[in-house]
Amino acid sequence: MPRDMLLRNVPDEEYQWVNSERDRLNMSQTEFVASVLRKGRLADEQERMPLLFSSPAPVESPAPARLPFKFVDLFAGIGGFRIALERLGGECVYSCEWDRYSQRTYRSWFGEVPHGDIRQLKAPELPDHDVLAAGFPCQPFSIAGVSKKKSLGRPHGFKCADQGNLFFILASLIEAKRPPVLFLENVKNLKSHDSGRTWRVISDNLQEHYWVFPEVIDAAGWVPQHRERIYIVCFEKEHFPTRPAFKFPKPPNDRPMLKDILEPSVDPKYTLSDHLWNYLQDYADKHKAKGNGFGFGIADPEGVARTLSARYYKDGSEILIAQRGRSPRRLTPRECARLMGFEDEHCQRQIVVSDTQAYRQFGNAVVPKVVEAVGHEILPFLYDAWRQKGNGCLLYRERSKLVRSA
C-alpha cells in the first residue's frame, strides 16, 4: 500500500535536477522520486548479491538512438568519424588535421578549418569531451606502407619519425585529458607489425588507464568494398570501474553490391588509355608467371570491390570497371565517395578538390557507416554512466591535476 512521504529542505542543486529530469521524462514529481528510490533499492540489493558469473552483466538500460555527448576529431581527414558520431547525437568541439587539401574538404562539409599540426597542440587547448576519436596515421604500420619503406631502406612503424611517433603525441594528449571513451582506428596490420611489438607498446600504453577492446572489422557488411580495419574502443577505468561488457556490432545481413554505387553515365576521361591497360595486363602476367598475386582487379558489379587505397589516383588498378568494346575505367571520385559510404541517394557532398586529391582522401578515410555501427554499441555504456554522473559534458569531469601541456 503506497505511503505518503514529505521531503523538506532539499538542496537547490538536487531540487533543480529533480525538476529537470522529471520534465524530460514527462513524470510527476512523485513518480520521479519513487523511480529514483526504486532504482536505489534495487542497486543496493544487487550490490549485496554474490556474483553469478565472472564476466559483468550486459548493460540493461535501454539507450536512446542518439545521445548529446561531446567529442574531438583528431587526425580528422575529411571527417568520417565526425559524420558518424554526429548521426549518433554527438557534438564535435574540436578538430585537427594537417593536410591542407583535407582541410579544404572539411571546411566545405562542416564549416570549420581543423587545427593543423597535432605536434603543436597543447592539452589545455582541447575542450572537455566525452569521446576522443582518432584515425592516427596508418602508413607506418600498413602492409603496403611497410613494404614500400623497406624497399627504399626507410624506417617504418615507430621508427618512422614523421608518422610513427605521432601515436605518442596522441598518447600524451590522452594522458593529460583522460577522456572517458577513446575511439581509434588503424589498419589491420597494426597488431602484427614488427612481430606484434608495435601493438604491445600501444596496448600497454592504453591499458594503464583504460579497458581496451580491439577488433578487425571488414566494411563489406556496410559498403560494397572489402576494407579490413582495426577499431579500438577504450573505456577509462575511473569512469568505468568494472570492465564493460562491450561487444562490436555484427554486419547487416542485407549487404550492398558494387552496382549500387555506380553512376549510369561516366565521363570518358576515366577510361584507361590503351597504353596503361596493356601495361597493367603485362605486369599482371609477369607476376602470375612468378606465382605472385599482384595485378589489376576487374570488379564484379554483383559483388564487392577490393580495398580502395590512397594510391588509386595512379592507375586505379585495384578496382576497375569493365566496359563493352573498350578498355576498363576507374571509379569516379563520386563513386569512391559512395563506395566509402560518405554519400548515398539521400546525401551528396560537394567535392572541392582535384580528382587526385579526392582519390587520396577517400582512400585514406574511415567508413562512416562502420564507425556509426560501432558507436551505436558504445552508446548504452555512455548512457548508463551518464545517468549516474553527468557534468556539462556527458561524462567528463575536470581533472585539474592531469591537464597539462602535452
NUSEGU-204289 format. One line per field, with one value per residue (C-alpha): residue number from 1; residue in three letters; x, y, z. Coordinates in Angstrom, 2 decimals, padded with zeros to 5 digits, always signed. Example, Ala and Ser with C-alpha at 12.3 -4.5 7.8 and 13.67 -1.06 7.14 Angstrom:
BEGIN
num: [1,2] .
residu: [ALA,SER] .
X: [+012.30,+013.67] .
Y: [-004.50,-001.06] .
Z: [+007.80,+007.14] .
# end
This chain:
BEGIN
num: [1,2,3,4,5,6,7,8,9,10,11,12,13,14,15,16,17,18,19,20,21,22,23,24,25,26,27,28,29,30,31,32,33,34,35,36,37,38,39,40,41,42,43,44,45,46,47,48,49,50,51,52,53,54,55,56,57,58,59,60,61,62,63,64,65,66,67,68,69,70,71,72,73,74,75,76,77,78,79,80,81,82,83,84,85,86,87,88,89,90,91,92,93,94,95,96,97,98,99,100,101,102,103,104,105,106,107,108,109,110,111,112,113,114,115,116,117,118,119,120,121,122,123,124,125,126,127,128,129,130,131,132,133,134,135,136,137,138,139,140,141,142,143,144,145,146,147,148,149,150,151,152,153,154,155,156,157,158,159,160,161,162,163,164,165,166,167,168,169,170,171,172,173,174,175,176,177,178,179,180,181,182,183,184,185,186,187,188,189,190,191,192,193,194,195,196,197,198,199,200,201,202,203,204,205,206,207,208,209,210,211,212,213,214,215,216,217,218,219,220,221,222,223,224,225,226,227,228,229,230,231,232,233,234,235,236,237,238,239,240,241,242,243,244,245,246,247,248,249,250,251,252,253,254,255,256,257,258,259,260,261,262,263,264,265,266,267,268,269,270,271,272,273,274,275,276,277,278,279,280,281,282,283,284,285,286,287,288,289,290,291,292,293,294,295,296,297,298,299,300,301,302,303,304,305,306,307,308,309,310,311,312,313,314,315,316,317,318,319,320,321,322,323,324,325,326,327,328,329,330,331,332,333,334,335,336,337,338,339,340,341,342,343,344,345,346,347,348,349,350,351,352,353,354,355,356,357,358,359,360,361,362,363,364,365,366,367,368,369,370,371,372,373,374,375,376,377,378,379,380,381,382,383,384,385,386,387,388,389,390,391,392,393,394,395,396,397,398,399,400,401,402,403,404,405,406] .
residu: [MET,PRO,ARG,ASP,MET,LEU,LEU,ARG,ASN,VAL,PRO,ASP,GLU,GLU,TYR,GLN,TRP,VAL,ASN,SER,GLU,ARG,ASP,ARG,LEU,ASN,MET,SER,GLN,THR,GLU,PHE,VAL,ALA,SER,VAL,LEU,ARG,LYS,GLY,ARG,LEU,ALA,ASP,GLU,GLN,GLU,ARG,MET,PRO,LEU,LEU,PHE,SER,SER,PRO,ALA,PRO,VAL,GLU,SER,PRO,ALA,PRO,ALA,ARG,LEU,PRO,PHE,LYS,PHE,VAL,ASP,LEU,PHE,ALA,GLY,ILE,GLY,GLY,PHE,ARG,ILE,ALA,LEU,GLU,ARG,LEU,GLY,GLY,GLU,CYS,VAL,TYR,SER,CYS,GLU,TRP,ASP,ARG,TYR,SER,GLN,ARG,THR,TYR,ARG,SER,TRP,PHE,GLY,GLU,VAL,PRO,HIS,GLY,ASP,ILE,ARG,GLN,LEU,LYS,ALA,PRO,GLU,LEU,PRO,ASP,HIS,ASP,VAL,LEU,ALA,ALA,GLY,PHE,PRO,CYS,GLN,PRO,PHE,SER,ILE,ALA,GLY,VAL,SER,LYS,LYS,LYS,SER,LEU,GLY,ARG,PRO,HIS,GLY,PHE,LYS,CYS,ALA,ASP,GLN,GLY,ASN,LEU,PHE,PHE,ILE,LEU,ALA,SER,LEU,ILE,GLU,ALA,LYS,ARG,PRO,PRO,VAL,LEU,PHE,LEU,GLU,ASN,VAL,LYS,ASN,LEU,LYS,SER,HIS,ASP,SER,GLY,ARG,THR,TRP,ARG,VAL,ILE,SER,ASP,ASN,LEU,GLN,GLU,HIS,TYR,TRP,VAL,PHE,PRO,GLU,VAL,ILE,ASP,ALA,ALA,GLY,TRP,VAL,PRO,GLN,HIS,ARG,GLU,ARG,ILE,TYR,ILE,VAL,CYS,PHE,GLU,LYS,GLU,HIS,PHE,PRO,THR,ARG,PRO,ALA,PHE,LYS,PHE,PRO,LYS,PRO,PRO,ASN,ASP,ARG,PRO,MET,LEU,LYS,ASP,ILE,LEU,GLU,PRO,SER,VAL,ASP,PRO,LYS,TYR,THR,LEU,SER,ASP,HIS,LEU,TRP,ASN,TYR,LEU,GLN,ASP,TYR,ALA,ASP,LYS,HIS,LYS,ALA,LYS,GLY,ASN,GLY,PHE,GLY,PHE,GLY,ILE,ALA,ASP,PRO,GLU,GLY,VAL,ALA,ARG,THR,LEU,SER,ALA,ARG,TYR,TYR,LYS,ASP,GLY,SER,GLU,ILE,LEU,ILE,ALA,GLN,ARG,GLY,ARG,SER,PRO,ARG,ARG,LEU,THR,PRO,ARG,GLU,CYS,ALA,ARG,LEU,MET,GLY,PHE,GLU,ASP,GLU,HIS,CYS,GLN,ARG,GLN,ILE,VAL,VAL,SER,ASP,THR,GLN,ALA,TYR,ARG,GLN,PHE,GLY,ASN,ALA,VAL,VAL,PRO,LYS,VAL,VAL,GLU,ALA,VAL,GLY,HIS,GLU,ILE,LEU,PRO,PHE,LEU,TYR,ASP,ALA,TRP,ARG,GLN,LYS,GLY,ASN,GLY,CYS,LEU,LEU,TYR,ARG,GLU,ARG,SER,LYS,LEU,VAL,ARG,SER,ALA] .
X: [+000.00,+001.52,+002.54,+002.96,+006.42,+007.14,+010.65,+011.78,+014.96,+016.04,+019.30,+018.80,+021.06,+019.16,+015.80,+016.64,+017.91,+014.69,+012.56,+014.75,+014.72,+011.01,+010.23,+012.50,+010.89,+007.38,+006.81,+005.20,+007.41,+006.00,+006.54,+010.11,+011.14,+009.56,+011.52,+014.78,+014.08,+013.20,+016.45,+018.42,+016.83,+017.46,+021.06,+021.58,+020.09,+022.22,+025.37,+024.63,+024.13,+027.09,+028.37,+026.87,+029.33,+032.92,+032.08,+029.97,+026.32,+025.42,+024.04,+020.30,+019.10,+017.76,+019.84,+018.36,+019.49,+021.06,+022.86,+024.14,+027.82,+030.84,+033.78,+037.06,+038.06,+041.85,+043.71,+040.33,+040.98,+037.77,+035.54,+034.47,+034.36,+032.52,+029.78,+029.12,+029.28,+027.05,+024.45,+024.52,+023.87,+027.47,+028.75,+032.25,+034.03,+037.49,+039.06,+042.66,+044.00,+047.27,+046.74,+045.67,+043.56,+041.71,+041.23,+039.61,+037.13,+036.49,+035.74,+033.32,+031.45,+031.48,+032.06,+035.32,+039.03,+040.64,+043.67,+046.82,+049.83,+048.91,+052.54,+051.86,+048.66,+048.74,+046.33,+044.73,+043.65,+041.42,+037.91,+036.42,+034.95,+033.41,+034.84,+038.23,+038.08,+041.28,+042.33,+046.04,+048.42,+048.35,+051.05,+053.96,+052.08,+050.25,+051.38,+051.80,+053.43,+055.95,+056.84,+057.42,+059.57,+061.61,+062.26,+063.51,+065.59,+063.46,+062.34,+058.76,+056.45,+057.50,+060.92,+059.25,+059.88,+057.34,+054.34,+055.01,+055.82,+052.53,+050.92,+052.97,+051.78,+048.23,+049.05,+050.31,+047.05,+045.07,+047.12,+046.60,+042.86,+041.86,+038.56,+036.00,+035.96,+038.59,+037.52,+040.55,+041.06,+044.02,+045.00,+044.51,+048.28,+048.73,+048.53,+051.05,+053.51,+057.06,+056.11,+053.46,+055.82,+054.10,+050.72,+052.17,+053.54,+050.20,+048.14,+050.30,+050.13,+046.34,+045.70,+047.31,+044.12,+041.63,+039.73,+040.80,+038.66,+040.32,+038.53,+039.27,+036.10,+035.51,+033.40,+031.91,+028.85,+028.03,+029.56,+030.40,+034.15,+036.45,+038.11,+039.50,+040.49,+041.17,+038.83,+039.95,+037.34,+038.60,+036.72,+038.51,+038.75,+037.79,+034.51,+034.01,+035.41,+034.46,+035.24,+032.23,+030.58,+031.17,+030.80,+031.40,+028.50,+027.70,+027.47,+023.98,+022.53,+021.46,+024.82,+025.16,+026.61,+029.07,+026.46,+024.52,+027.16,+027.98,+026.93,+024.82,+026.89,+030.60,+032.98,+035.29,+038.34,+038.02,+038.61,+042.17,+044.34,+045.28,+048.89,+048.07,+045.70,+048.32,+050.92,+048.66,+047.94,+051.64,+052.51,+049.89,+051.05,+054.67,+053.83,+051.41,+054.23,+056.29,+053.45,+052.63,+049.14,+049.94,+047.80,+044.73,+041.24,+038.15,+035.37,+032.19,+029.17,+027.18,+029.80,+032.15,+035.29,+038.83,+040.10,+040.21,+043.69,+045.21,+047.22,+044.10,+044.77,+047.87,+046.21,+043.05,+044.26,+042.79,+039.20,+038.46,+035.03,+034.67,+033.26,+031.95,+034.14,+036.83,+039.34,+038.05,+037.67,+038.46,+035.80,+034.93,+035.55,+031.79,+031.62,+034.51,+032.54,+029.63,+031.91,+033.19,+029.69,+030.15,+027.05,+024.04,+020.83,+019.80,+023.08,+025.52,+028.58,+030.45,+033.90,+036.05,+039.47,+041.05,+040.39,+043.88,+043.30,+039.76,+041.07,+043.71,+041.18,+038.64,+041.39,+042.69,+039.27,+037.28,+033.91,+031.30,+028.73,+031.11,+032.06,+028.35,+027.65,+030.48,+029.44,+025.91,+027.30,+029.15,+026.02,+024.43,+027.54,+027.72,+024.05,+024.23,+027.21,+025.67,+022.60,+024.89,+027.34,+026.89,+028.67,+028.48,+029.90,+028.07,+030.67,+033.79,+034.84,+037.52,+040.88,+042.97,+045.85,+046.03,+045.58,+048.99,+050.92,+051.37] .
Y: [+000.00,+003.40,+005.68,+009.47,+010.98,+014.71,+015.96,+019.29,+021.38,+019.82,+021.49,+023.76,+021.67,+018.44,+020.22,+021.66,+018.28,+016.55,+019.09,+018.98,+015.18,+014.75,+017.30,+015.45,+012.10,+013.57,+012.33,+013.89,+014.78,+011.86,+009.41,+010.55,+010.45,+006.99,+005.76,+007.09,+005.37,+002.15,+002.19,+002.92,-000.02,-002.37,-001.19,-001.80,-005.28,-006.03,-004.92,-007.36,-010.31,-012.61,-012.61,-015.40,-015.09,-013.92,-011.58,-008.46,-008.45,-006.56,-003.06,-003.50,+000.10,+000.89,+003.64,+006.13,+006.04,+009.47,+010.95,+014.52,+013.72,+015.84,+014.58,+015.71,+014.67,+014.17,+013.11,+014.01,+013.52,+014.53,+013.87,+010.23,+009.94,+013.25,+012.28,+009.06,+010.49,+013.44,+010.96,+009.48,+012.88,+013.88,+017.45,+018.00,+020.53,+020.36,+019.03,+018.56,+017.68,+018.84,+018.12,+021.34,+019.59,+017.59,+020.82,+022.29,+019.40,+019.51,+023.22,+022.71,+019.93,+021.19,+024.94,+024.98,+024.62,+022.00,+022.87,+021.96,+020.17,+017.98,+018.21,+021.86,+021.10,+021.54,+019.60,+022.71,+023.77,+020.71,+021.42,+018.97,+015.99,+012.57,+010.75,+011.17,+009.94,+009.46,+007.57,+008.03,+007.60,+004.08,+004.02,+003.22,+000.05,-000.97,-003.89,-001.66,+001.15,-001.15,-002.89,+000.41,+001.81,-001.40,-001.32,+002.26,+001.46,+003.74,+003.18,+002.11,+001.77,+003.74,+004.29,+006.45,+009.87,+011.72,+009.48,+006.56,+008.72,+010.59,+007.86,+009.06,+012.63,+011.27,+009.24,+012.34,+014.17,+011.17,+011.02,+014.73,+014.87,+011.28,+011.32,+008.69,+006.94,+006.53,+005.52,+004.76,+003.28,+001.93,-000.72,-004.37,-004.91,-002.84,-005.94,-007.97,-005.21,-005.81,-009.28,-007.82,-005.48,-002.36,-003.48,-004.39,-000.88,+000.69,-001.75,-001.42,+002.36,+002.36,-000.35,+001.66,+003.70,+002.10,-001.10,-001.84,-003.57,-004.12,-005.70,-006.06,-005.31,-005.73,-002.86,-005.16,-005.58,-001.89,-000.82,-002.86,-002.97,-005.33,-002.96,-004.50,-002.06,-002.40,-000.43,+000.18,+001.21,+002.10,+002.92,+004.96,+002.99,+005.83,+006.40,+002.66,+000.92,-002.55,-003.81,-003.04,-005.93,-004.15,-006.06,-004.95,-004.95,-007.77,-006.81,-006.39,-009.35,-007.28,-006.44,-003.83,-004.64,-002.65,-001.91,+000.07,+002.83,+003.01,+006.04,+005.37,+007.73,+008.43,+010.91,+009.11,+010.61,+007.85,+005.14,+003.77,+004.57,+001.62,+002.07,+001.90,-001.04,-003.01,-002.21,-003.46,-006.70,-007.32,-006.53,-009.00,-011.73,-011.27,-011.65,-014.51,-016.42,-015.94,-017.19,-013.78,-012.37,-008.83,-007.33,-005.37,-006.21,-006.15,-005.72,-007.78,-005.42,-008.10,-008.39,-006.19,-004.37,-004.66,-002.12,+001.45,+002.80,+006.27,+005.35,+004.80,+008.03,+006.50,+003.88,+002.67,-000.89,-002.36,-001.53,-001.40,-001.40,-003.41,-001.61,-003.18,-002.61,-000.56,-000.56,-000.66,+002.51,+003.82,+004.68,+008.35,+010.37,+010.48,+006.69,+006.49,+008.70,+006.28,+003.23,+004.58,+005.39,+009.17,+009.71,+007.94,+008.83,+010.94,+012.82,+014.14,+016.01,+018.61,+017.54,+020.67,+019.26,+017.75,+014.13,+013.20,+014.67,+013.25,+009.72,+010.17,+011.47,+008.70,+006.07,+007.26,+007.69,+005.66,+004.26,+006.37,+003.57,+001.24,+003.98,+004.65,+000.95,+000.68,+003.98,+002.70,-000.13,+002.43,+004.49,+002.16,+002.40,+006.17,+006.40,+004.11,+006.00,+009.39,+008.58,+008.36,+011.22,+013.93,+017.28,+019.66,+017.06,+013.78,+012.21,+014.34,+015.75,+018.40,+016.83,+019.86,+017.70,+015.80,+018.62,+019.82,+020.81,+017.81] .
Z: [+000.00,-001.02,+001.84,+001.93,+002.30,+002.54,+001.75,+003.21,+002.90,-000.40,-001.63,-004.64,-006.90,-006.22,-006.43,-009.85,-011.04,-009.97,-011.82,-014.90,-015.07,-014.43,-017.15,-019.55,-018.69,-018.55,-014.98,-011.96,-009.02,-007.04,-009.91,-010.45,-006.79,-006.47,-009.50,-008.03,-004.71,-006.51,-008.50,-005.35,-003.56,-006.48,-006.77,-003.05,-003.32,-006.37,-004.54,-001.71,-004.07,-004.87,-008.45,-010.52,-013.38,-013.62,-016.55,-015.97,-016.95,-020.13,-019.83,-019.34,-019.52,-022.98,-024.53,-026.99,-030.62,-030.09,-027.10,-026.55,-025.97,-026.92,-028.96,-030.51,-034.04,-034.22,-037.38,-038.80,-042.51,-044.24,-041.24,-041.45,-037.65,-037.39,-039.82,-037.90,-034.38,-035.27,-036.51,-033.00,-031.41,-030.76,-030.92,-032.31,-030.09,-031.71,-034.91,-036.02,-039.48,-041.00,-044.74,-046.46,-049.09,-046.46,-044.53,-047.63,-047.85,-044.09,-044.26,-047.14,-045.34,-041.75,-041.94,-039.98,-040.68,-038.42,-036.31,-038.27,-036.81,-033.82,-032.66,-031.85,-029.95,-026.17,-023.97,-022.38,-025.88,-026.14,-024.83,-022.36,-024.18,-023.66,-026.68,-028.32,-031.93,-033.91,-037.02,-036.31,-039.29,-040.63,-043.33,-040.97,-039.91,-043.11,-045.25,-048.30,-046.33,-044.63,-047.91,-049.66,-046.85,-046.66,-050.41,-050.06,-046.98,-044.83,-041.22,-040.56,-037.59,-034.51,-036.12,-038.76,-037.23,-039.38,-038.75,-036.41,-033.42,-033.77,-031.68,-028.70,-029.32,-029.22,-026.10,-024.29,-025.04,-023.80,-020.61,-019.98,-020.68,-019.85,-021.80,-020.72,-024.12,-026.85,-030.34,-032.53,-036.00,-037.95,-040.50,-039.56,-039.83,-036.67,-034.43,-036.45,-037.35,-036.14,-034.86,-032.56,-030.72,-032.07,-030.76,-027.38,-026.97,-027.95,-025.90,-022.79,-023.07,-023.29,-020.69,-017.93,-017.59,-020.00,-020.68,-024.26,-026.89,-030.32,-033.28,-037.01,-038.96,-042.68,-044.01,-046.66,-044.45,-044.82,-048.15,-051.29,-050.52,-048.65,-046.21,-043.05,-040.35,-036.65,-034.40,-030.83,-028.25,-024.78,-021.55,-018.88,-015.64,-013.30,-015.15,-015.71,-012.60,-013.86,-017.35,-019.57,-021.41,-024.69,-027.95,-031.51,-033.98,-036.36,-040.06,-041.55,-043.41,-046.40,-047.93,-050.69,-054.12,-056.19,-058.86,-056.23,-056.23,-059.94,-061.96,-065.08,-067.26,-066.79,-068.42,-070.93,-069.15,-066.53,-069.19,-069.11,-072.08,-074.30,-073.22,-069.50,-069.96,-071.90,-069.23,-066.42,-068.28,-068.98,-065.36,-064.10,-066.47,-065.38,-061.70,-062.34,-064.01,-060.84,-058.67,-057.23,-056.83,-057.92,-060.65,-061.58,-060.44,-062.65,-060.11,-060.18,-060.18,-058.34,-055.62,-053.61,-054.63,-053.38,-050.85,-052.13,-051.37,-051.30,-054.41,-056.50,-058.38,-060.01,-062.22,-060.47,-060.94,-057.75,-058.76,-062.49,-064.11,-067.33,-070.37,-073.54,-076.59,-074.84,-072.01,-068.44,-066.41,-062.97,-060.46,-060.46,-057.29,-056.79,-056.96,-054.48,-052.10,-052.34,-052.12,-048.79,-047.56,-047.50,-049.56,-051.00,-052.81,-049.81,-049.36,-051.95,-050.74,-052.72,-053.91,-053.72,-054.61,-057.72,-058.70,-057.49,-054.04,-053.84,-054.54,-051.84,-049.35,-049.84,-049.92,-046.53,-044.91,-042.42,-043.45,-041.60,-041.57,-039.73,-037.25,-036.67,-036.07,-033.53,-031.96,-031.56,-029.40,-027.25,-026.55,-023.94,-021.79,-022.13,-021.29,-018.29,-016.86,-017.66,-015.58,-012.59,-013.23,-015.81,-015.66,-018.64,-020.94,-020.80,-018.52,-018.50,-015.15,-014.76,-014.00,-012.99,-011.77,-015.05,-017.56,-018.54,-021.63,-023.91] .
# end
